[in-house]
């Protein structure tokens, strides 16, 4: 898959690392062009590109920005019709201990409304950058799970294949409206990691038959 990562922060950097390791052609764009260039320079074949027109030729676009920057970052890319957009954002409050959206909508749904034609799939939002960066295997020996939710089966299967190519376990979380559940799950994970002091090497999973 030809993949564009938007964002060169902790999550964007972790995605570039793991996607490159999985053998995918990867490009990265960021509002900080120098930071994107420095990230790309770490991996042979990875390219830093300007945002304008960057959607062209991409199979998947990974949205690794904060929620507040998400729509503007996507709209800067050009025509997104038919593009699979992986939304990893969480609509966190300023103190990271709550959500600014919920119940009747979600970050993923609001993003999908703002970029009609894009195939938005919620995924990876329940993983810390440390887990993504170090790889799918957790300290307890289990593989971290990527939950994914979306309204187009083909887009969901693309995201599932992408996650599994990086070694992650996957779980289909249903339609895009179920991002309303995945985003609070990420909030709970943040509480366990920071509020309860368990660190950022953890990830939620569903176990059993």
PyMOL commands that set and color helices and strands:
alter all, ss='L'
color gray80, all
select helices_A, chain A and resi 10-21+33-40+67-75+107-114+129-134+153-165+176-195
alter helices_A, ss='H'
color red, helices_A
select strands_A, chain A and resi 2-6+25-29+47-48+60-63+84-87+119-123+145-150+169-172
alter strands_A, ss='S'
color yellow, strands_A
deselect
rebuild
show_as cartoon
